[in-house]
Amino acid sequence: MIPKDPVMLLSFLNLKLRDYYTCLEDLCDDLRVNQQEIEEKLAGIDYHYDKENNQFV
């Protein structure tokens, strides 16, 4: 289960991306979460996925 709070979600995802996954798509597939929903939720707090750095910035 992933955090519902956007700030906690940001921290959770960046940690997972840094330590366990090479891209957001792999993370979403593995955790069975909708990538678009994740990106929209974090866009709401002005964070966007940076593919080159593999993190939300």
Distance bins in CASP14 RR format, pairs under 12 A and 6 or more apart:
PFRMAT RR
TARGET T0000
AUTHOR 0000-0000-0000
RMODE 2
METHOD distances of the structure
MODEL  1
1 8 0 0 0 0 0 1 0 0 0 0 0
1 9 0 0 0 0 0 1 0 0 0 0 0
1 12 0 0 0 0 0 1 0 0 0 0 0
1 31 0 0 0 0 1 0 0 0 0 0 0
1 32 0 0 0 0 0 1 0 0 0 0 0
1 33 0 0 0 0 1 0 0 0 0 0 0
2 8 0 0 0 0 1 0 0 0 0 0 0
2 9 1 0 0 1 0 0 0 0 0 0 0
2 10 0 0 0 0 0 1 0 0 0 0 0
2 11 0 0 0 0 0 1 0 0 0 0 0
2 12 1 0 0 1 0 0 0 0 0 0 0
2 13 1 0 0 1 0 0 0 0 0 0 0
2 15 0 0 0 0 0 1 0 0 0 0 0
2 16 0 0 0 0 1 0 0 0 0 0 0
2 27 0 0 0 0 1 0 0 0 0 0 0
2 28 0 0 0 0 1 0 0 0 0 0 0
2 30 0 0 0 0 0 1 0 0 0 0 0
2 31 1 0 0 1 0 0 0 0 0 0 0
2 32 0 0 0 0 1 0 0 0 0 0 0
2 33 1 0 0 1 0 0 0 0 0 0 0
2 34 0 0 0 0 0 1 0 0 0 0 0
2 35 0 0 0 0 0 1 0 0 0 0 0
2 37 0 0 0 0 0 1 0 0 0 0 0
2 38 0 0 0 0 1 0 0 0 0 0 0
2 41 0 0 0 0 1 0 0 0 0 0 0
2 42 0 0 0 0 0 1 0 0 0 0 0
3 9 1 0 1 0 0 0 0 0 0 0 0
3 10 0 0 0 0 1 0 0 0 0 0 0
3 11 1 0 0 1 0 0 0 0 0 0 0
3 12 1 0 1 0 0 0 0 0 0 0 0
3 13 0 0 0 0 1 0 0 0 0 0 0
3 14 0 0 0 0 0 1 0 0 0 0 0
3 15 0 0 0 0 0 1 0 0 0 0 0
3 16 0 0 0 0 0 1 0 0 0 0 0
3 31 0 0 0 0 0 1 0 0 0 0 0
3 33 0 0 0 0 0 1 0 0 0 0 0
3 38 0 0 0 0 0 1 0 0 0 0 0
3 41 0 0 0 0 0 1 0 0 0 0 0
3 42 0 0 0 0 0 1 0 0 0 0 0
4 12 0 0 0 0 0 1 0 0 0 0 0
4 33 0 0 0 0 0 1 0 0 0 0 0
4 37 0 0 0 0 0 1 0 0 0 0 0
4 38 0 0 0 0 0 1 0 0 0 0 0
4 41 0 0 0 0 1 0 0 0 0 0 0
5 11 0 0 0 0 1 0 0 0 0 0 0
5 12 0 0 0 0 1 0 0 0 0 0 0
5 41 0 0 0 0 1 0 0 0 0 0 0
5 42 0 0 0 0 0 1 0 0 0 0 0
5 45 0 0 0 0 1 0 0 0 0 0 0
6 12 0 0 0 0 0 1 0 0 0 0 0
6 13 0 0 0 0 0 1 0 0 0 0 0
6 37 0 0 0 0 0 1 0 0 0 0 0
6 38 0 0 0 0 1 0 0 0 0 0 0
6 39 0 0 0 0 0 1 0 0 0 0 0
6 40 0 0 0 0 0 1 0 0 0 0 0
6 41 1 0 1 0 0 0 0 0 0 0 0
6 42 1 0 0 1 0 0 0 0 0 0 0
6 43 0 0 0 0 1 0 0 0 0 0 0
6 44 1 0 0 1 0 0 0 0 0 0 0
6 45 1 0 1 0 0 0 0 0 0 0 0
6 46 0 0 0 0 0 1 0 0 0 0 0
6 47 0 0 0 0 1 0 0 0 0 0 0
6 56 0 0 0 0 0 1 0 0 0 0 0
7 13 0 0 0 0 0 1 0 0 0 0 0
7 14 0 0 0 0 0 1 0 0 0 0 0
7 41 0 0 0 0 0 1 0 0 0 0 0
7 42 0 0 0 0 1 0 0 0 0 0 0
7 44 0 0 0 0 0 1 0 0 0 0 0
7 45 1 0 0 1 0 0 0 0 0 0 0
7 46 0 0 0 0 0 1 0 0 0 0 0
7 47 0 0 0 0 1 0 0 0 0 0 0
7 56 0 0 0 0 0 1 0 0 0 0 0
8 14 0 0 0 0 0 1 0 0 0 0 0
8 15 0 0 0 0 0 1 0 0 0 0 0
8 41 0 0 0 0 0 1 0 0 0 0 0
8 42 0 0 0 0 0 1 0 0 0 0 0
8 45 0 0 0 0 0 1 0 0 0 0 0
9 15 0 0 0 0 0 1 0 0 0 0 0
9 16 0 0 0 0 0 1 0 0 0 0 0
9 27 0 0 0 0 0 1 0 0 0 0 0
9 31 0 0 0 0 0 1 0 0 0 0 0
9 33 0 0 0 0 1 0 0 0 0 0 0
9 37 0 0 0 0 0 1 0 0 0 0 0
9 38 1 0 0 1 0 0 0 0 0 0 0
9 39 0 0 0 0 0 1 0 0 0 0 0
9 40 0 0 0 0 0 1 0 0 0 0 0
9 41 1 0 0 1 0 0 0 0 0 0 0
9 42 1 0 0 1 0 0 0 0 0 0 0
9 43 0 0 0 0 0 1 0 0 0 0 0
9 44 0 0 0 0 0 1 0 0 0 0 0
9 45 0 0 0 0 1 0 0 0 0 0 0
9 47 0 0 0 0 1 0 0 0 0 0 0
9 56 0 0 0 0 1 0 0 0 0 0 0
10 16 0 0 0 0 0 1 0 0 0 0 0
10 17 0 0 0 0 0 1 0 0 0 0 0
10 38 0 0 0 0 1 0 0 0 0 0 0
10 39 0 0 0 0 0 1 0 0 0 0 0
10 41 0 0 0 0 1 0 0 0 0 0 0
10 42 1 0 1 0 0 0 0 0 0 0 0
10 43 0 0 0 0 0 1 0 0 0 0 0
10 44 0 0 0 0 0 1 0 0 0 0 0
10 45 1 0 0 1 0 0 0 0 0 0 0
10 46 0 0 0 0 0 1 0 0 0 0 0
10 47 1 0 1 0 0 0 0 0 0 0 0
10 48 0 0 0 0 0 1 0 0 0 0 0
10 49 0 0 0 0 0 1 0 0 0 0 0
10 55 0 0 0 0 1 0 0 0 0 0 0
10 56 1 0 1 0 0 0 0 0 0 0 0
10 57 0 0 0 0 1 0 0 0 0 0 0
11 17 0 0 0 0 0 1 0 0 0 0 0
11 18 0 0 0 0 0 1 0 0 0 0 0
11 42 0 0 0 0 0 1 0 0 0 0 0
11 45 0 0 0 0 0 1 0 0 0 0 0
11 47 0 0 0 0 0 1 0 0 0 0 0
11 55 0 0 0 0 0 1 0 0 0 0 0
11 56 0 0 0 0 1 0 0 0 0 0 0
12 18 0 0 0 0 0 1 0 0 0 0 0
12 19 0 0 0 0 0 1 0 0 0 0 0
12 20 0 0 0 0 0 1 0 0 0 0 0
12 21 0 0 0 0 0 1 0 0 0 0 0
12 27 0 0 0 0 0 1 0 0 0 0 0
12 31 0 0 0 0 1 0 0 0 0 0 0
12 33 0 0 0 0 0 1 0 0 0 0 0
12 38 0 0 0 0 0 1 0 0 0 0 0
12 41 0 0 0 0 0 1 0 0 0 0 0
12 42 0 0 0 0 0 1 0 0 0 0 0
12 56 0 0 0 0 0 1 0 0 0 0 0
13 19 0 0 0 0 0 1 0 0 0 0 0
13 20 0 0 0 0 0 1 0 0 0 0 0
13 21 0 0 0 0 1 0 0 0 0 0 0
13 23 0 0 0 0 0 1 0 0 0 0 0
13 24 1 0 0 1 0 0 0 0 0 0 0
13 27 1 0 0 1 0 0 0 0 0 0 0
13 28 0 0 0 0 1 0 0 0 0 0 0
13 31 0 0 0 0 1 0 0 0 0 0 0
13 33 0 0 0 0 1 0 0 0 0 0 0
13 35 0 0 0 0 0 1 0 0 0 0 0
13 38 1 0 0 1 0 0 0 0 0 0 0
13 39 0 0 0 0 0 1 0 0 0 0 0
13 41 0 0 0 0 0 1 0 0 0 0 0
13 42 1 0 0 1 0 0 0 0 0 0 0
13 47 0 0 0 0 1 0 0 0 0 0 0
13 49 0 0 0 0 1 0 0 0 0 0 0
13 54 0 0 0 0 0 1 0 0 0 0 0
13 55 0 0 0 0 1 0 0 0 0 0 0
13 56 1 0 0 1 0 0 0 0 0 0 0
13 57 0 0 0 0 0 1 0 0 0 0 0
14 20 0 0 0 0 0 1 0 0 0 0 0
14 21 0 0 0 0 0 1 0 0 0 0 0
14 24 0 0 0 0 0 1 0 0 0 0 0
14 27 0 0 0 0 0 1 0 0 0 0 0
14 38 0 0 0 0 0 1 0 0 0 0 0
14 42 0 0 0 0 1 0 0 0 0 0 0
14 47 0 0 0 0 1 0 0 0 0 0 0
14 49 0 0 0 0 0 1 0 0 0 0 0
14 50 0 0 0 0 0 1 0 0 0 0 0
14 53 0 0 0 0 1 0 0 0 0 0 0
14 54 0 0 0 0 1 0 0 0 0 0 0
14 55 1 0 1 0 0 0 0 0 0 0 0
14 56 1 0 1 0 0 0 0 0 0 0 0
14 57 0 0 0 0 1 0 0 0 0 0 0
15 21 0 0 0 0 0 1 0 0 0 0 0
15 27 0 0 0 0 0 1 0 0 0 0 0
15 54 0 0 0 0 0 1 0 0 0 0 0
15 55 0 0 0 0 1 0 0 0 0 0 0
15 56 0 0 0 0 0 1 0 0 0 0 0
16 22 0 0 0 0 0 1 0 0 0 0 0
16 23 0 0 0 0 0 1 0 0 0 0 0
16 24 0 0 0 0 1 0 0 0 0 0 0
16 26 0 0 0 0 1 0 0 0 0 0 0
16 27 1 0 1 0 0 0 0 0 0 0 0
16 28 0 0 0 0 0 1 0 0 0 0 0
16 30 0 0 0 0 1 0 0 0 0 0 0
16 31 0 0 0 0 1 0 0 0 0 0 0
16 33 0 0 0 0 0 1 0 0 0 0 0
16 38 0 0 0 0 0 1 0 0 0 0 0
16 54 0 0 0 0 0 1 0 0 0 0 0
16 55 0 0 0 0 0 1 0 0 0 0 0
16 56 0 0 0 0 0 1 0 0 0 0 0
17 23 1 0 0 1 0 0 0 0 0 0 0
17 24 1 0 0 1 0 0 0 0 0 0 0
17 25 0 0 0 0 0 1 0 0 0 0 0
17 26 0 0 0 0 1 0 0 0 0 0 0
17 27 1 0 0 1 0 0 0 0 0 0 0
17 28 0 0 0 0 0 1 0 0 0 0 0
17 30 0 0 0 0 0 1 0 0 0 0 0
17 31 0 0 0 0 0 1 0 0 0 0 0
17 38 0 0 0 0 0 1 0 0 0 0 0
17 42 0 0 0 0 0 1 0 0 0 0 0
17 49 0 0 0 0 1 0 0 0 0 0 0
17 50 0 0 0 0 1 0 0 0 0 0 0
17 51 0 0 0 0 0 1 0 0 0 0 0
17 53 0 0 0 0 1 0 0 0 0 0 0
17 54 1 0 1 0 0 0 0 0 0 0 0
17 55 1 0 1 0 0 0 0 0 0 0 0
17 56 1 0 0 1 0 0 0 0 0 0 0
17 57 0 0 0 0 0 1 0 0 0 0 0
18 24 0 0 0 0 0 1 0 0 0 0 0
18 27 0 0 0 0 0 1 0 0 0 0 0
18 53 0 0 0 0 1 0 0 0 0 0 0
18 54 1 0 0 1 0 0 0 0 0 0 0
18 55 1 0 0 1 0 0 0 0 0 0 0
18 56 0 0 0 0 0 1 0 0 0 0 0
19 27 0 0 0 0 0 1 0 0 0 0 0
19 54 0 0 0 0 0 1 0 0 0 0 0
19 55 0 0 0 0 0 1 0 0 0 0 0
20 26 0 0 0 0 1 0 0 0 0 0 0
20 27 1 0 0 1 0 0 0 0 0 0 0
20 30 0 0 0 0 1 0 0 0 0 0 0
20 31 0 0 0 0 0 1 0 0 0 0 0
20 54 0 0 0 0 0 1 0 0 0 0 0
21 27 1 0 1 0 0 0 0 0 0 0 0
21 28 0 0 0 0 1 0 0 0 0 0 0
21 29 0 0 0 0 1 0 0 0 0 0 0
21 30 1 0 0 1 0 0 0 0 0 0 0
21 31 0 0 0 0 1 0 0 0 0 0 0
21 35 0 0 0 0 0 1 0 0 0 0 0
21 49 0 0 0 0 0 1 0 0 0 0 0
21 54 1 0 0 1 0 0 0 0 0 0 0
21 55 0 0 0 0 0 1 0 0 0 0 0
22 29 0 0 0 0 0 1 0 0 0 0 0
22 30 0 0 0 0 0 1 0 0 0 0 0
22 51 0 0 0 0 0 1 0 0 0 0 0
22 53 0 0 0 0 0 1 0 0 0 0 0
22 54 1 0 0 1 0 0 0 0 0 0 0
22 55 0 0 0 0 0 1 0 0 0 0 0
23 29 0 0 0 0 1 0 0 0 0 0 0
23 30 0 0 0 0 0 1 0 0 0 0 0
23 35 0 0 0 0 0 1 0 0 0 0 0
23 49 0 0 0 0 1 0 0 0 0 0 0
23 50 0 0 0 0 0 1 0 0 0 0 0
23 51 1 0 0 1 0 0 0 0 0 0 0
23 52 0 0 0 0 0 1 0 0 0 0 0
23 53 0 0 0 0 0 1 0 0 0 0 0
23 54 1 0 0 1 0 0 0 0 0 0 0
23 55 0 0 0 0 0 1 0 0 0 0 0
24 30 0 0 0 0 0 1 0 0 0 0 0
24 31 0 0 0 0 0 1 0 0 0 0 0
24 33 0 0 0 0 0 1 0 0 0 0 0
24 34 0 0 0 0 0 1 0 0 0 0 0
24 35 1 0 0 1 0 0 0 0 0 0 0
24 36 0 0 0 0 0 1 0 0 0 0 0
24 38 1 0 0 1 0 0 0 0 0 0 0
24 39 1 0 0 1 0 0 0 0 0 0 0
24 42 0 0 0 0 0 1 0 0 0 0 0
24 48 0 0 0 0 0 1 0 0 0 0 0
24 49 1 0 1 0 0 0 0 0 0 0 0
24 50 0 0 0 0 1 0 0 0 0 0 0
24 51 1 0 0 1 0 0 0 0 0 0 0
24 53 0 0 0 0 0 1 0 0 0 0 0
24 54 1 0 0 1 0 0 0 0 0 0 0
24 55 0 0 0 0 1 0 0 0 0 0 0
24 56 0 0 0 0 1 0 0 0 0 0 0
25 31 0 0 0 0 0 1 0 0 0 0 0
25 33 0 0 0 0 0 1 0 0 0 0 0
25 34 0 0 0 0 0 1 0 0 0 0 0
25 35 1 0 0 1 0 0 0 0 0 0 0
25 36 0 0 0 0 0 1 0 0 0 0 0
25 38 0 0 0 0 0 1 0 0 0 0 0
25 39 0 0 0 0 0 1 0 0 0 0 0
25 49 0 0 0 0 1 0 0 0 0 0 0
25 51 0 0 0 0 1 0 0 0 0 0 0
25 54 0 0 0 0 0 1 0 0 0 0 0
26 33 0 0 0 0 0 1 0 0 0 0 0
26 35 0 0 0 0 0 1 0 0 0 0 0
26 54 0 0 0 0 1 0 0 0 0 0 0
27 33 0 0 0 0 1 0 0 0 0 0 0
27 34 0 0 0 0 0 1 0 0 0 0 0
27 35 0 0 0 0 1 0 0 0 0 0 0
27 38 0 0 0 0 1 0 0 0 0 0 0
27 39 0 0 0 0 0 1 0 0 0 0 0
27 49 0 0 0 0 0 1 0 0 0 0 0
27 54 0 0 0 0 1 0 0 0 0 0 0
27 55 0 0 0 0 0 1 0 0 0 0 0
27 56 0 0 0 0 0 1 0 0 0 0 0
28 34 1 0 0 1 0 0 0 0 0 0 0
28 35 1 0 1 0 0 0 0 0 0 0 0
28 36 0 0 0 0 1 0 0 0 0 0 0
28 37 0 0 0 0 1 0 0 0 0 0 0
28 38 1 0 0 1 0 0 0 0 0 0 0
28 39 0 0 0 0 1 0 0 0 0 0 0
28 49 0 0 0 0 0 1 0 0 0 0 0
29 35 0 0 0 0 1 0 0 0 0 0 0
29 38 0 0 0 0 0 1 0 0 0 0 0
31 37 0 0 0 0 0 1 0 0 0 0 0
31 38 0 0 0 0 1 0 0 0 0 0 0
32 38 0 0 0 0 0 1 0 0 0 0 0
33 39 0 0 0 0 0 1 0 0 0 0 0
33 41 0 0 0 0 0 1 0 0 0 0 0
34 40 0 0 0 0 1 0 0 0 0 0 0
34 41 0 0 0 0 1 0 0 0 0 0 0
35 41 0 0 0 0 0 1 0 0 0 0 0
35 42 0 0 0 0 0 1 0 0 0 0 0
35 49 0 0 0 0 1 0 0 0 0 0 0
36 42 0 0 0 0 0 1 0 0 0 0 0
36 43 0 0 0 0 0 1 0 0 0 0 0
36 49 0 0 0 0 0 1 0 0 0 0 0
37 43 0 0 0 0 0 1 0 0 0 0 0
37 44 0 0 0 0 0 1 0 0 0 0 0
38 44 0 0 0 0 0 1 0 0 0 0 0
38 47 0 0 0 0 0 1 0 0 0 0 0
38 48 0 0 0 0 0 1 0 0 0 0 0
38 49 0 0 0 0 1 0 0 0 0 0 0
38 56 0 0 0 0 1 0 0 0 0 0 0
39 45 0 0 0 0 0 1 0 0 0 0 0
39 47 0 0 0 0 1 0 0 0 0 0 0
39 48 1 0 0 1 0 0 0 0 0 0 0
39 49 1 0 1 0 0 0 0 0 0 0 0
39 50 0 0 0 0 0 1 0 0 0 0 0
39 51 0 0 0 0 0 1 0 0 0 0 0
39 56 0 0 0 0 1 0 0 0 0 0 0
40 47 0 0 0 0 0 1 0 0 0 0 0
40 48 0 0 0 0 0 1 0 0 0 0 0
40 49 0 0 0 0 0 1 0 0 0 0 0
41 47 0 0 0 0 1 0 0 0 0 0 0
41 48 0 0 0 0 0 1 0 0 0 0 0
41 49 0 0 0 0 0 1 0 0 0 0 0
41 56 0 0 0 0 0 1 0 0 0 0 0
42 48 1 0 0 1 0 0 0 0 0 0 0
42 49 1 0 0 1 0 0 0 0 0 0 0
42 50 0 0 0 0 0 1 0 0 0 0 0
42 55 0 0 0 0 0 1 0 0 0 0 0
42 56 1 0 1 0 0 0 0 0 0 0 0
42 57 0 0 0 0 0 1 0 0 0 0 0
43 49 0 0 0 0 1 0 0 0 0 0 0
43 56 0 0 0 0 1 0 0 0 0 0 0
43 57 0 0 0 0 0 1 0 0 0 0 0
44 56 0 0 0 0 0 1 0 0 0 0 0
45 56 0 0 0 0 1 0 0 0 0 0 0
45 57 0 0 0 0 0 1 0 0 0 0 0
46 56 0 0 0 0 0 1 0 0 0 0 0
46 57 0 0 0 0 1 0 0 0 0 0 0
47 55 0 0 0 0 1 0 0 0 0 0 0
47 56 1 0 1 0 0 0 0 0 0 0 0
47 57 1 0 0 1 0 0 0 0 0 0 0
48 55 0 0 0 0 0 1 0 0 0 0 0
48 56 1 0 0 1 0 0 0 0 0 0 0
48 57 1 0 0 1 0 0 0 0 0 0 0
49 55 1 0 0 1 0 0 0 0 0 0 0
49 56 1 0 1 0 0 0 0 0 0 0 0
49 57 0 0 0 0 1 0 0 0 0 0 0
50 56 1 0 0 1 0 0 0 0 0 0 0
50 57 1 0 1 0 0 0 0 0 0 0 0
51 57 0 0 0 0 0 1 0 0 0 0 0
END
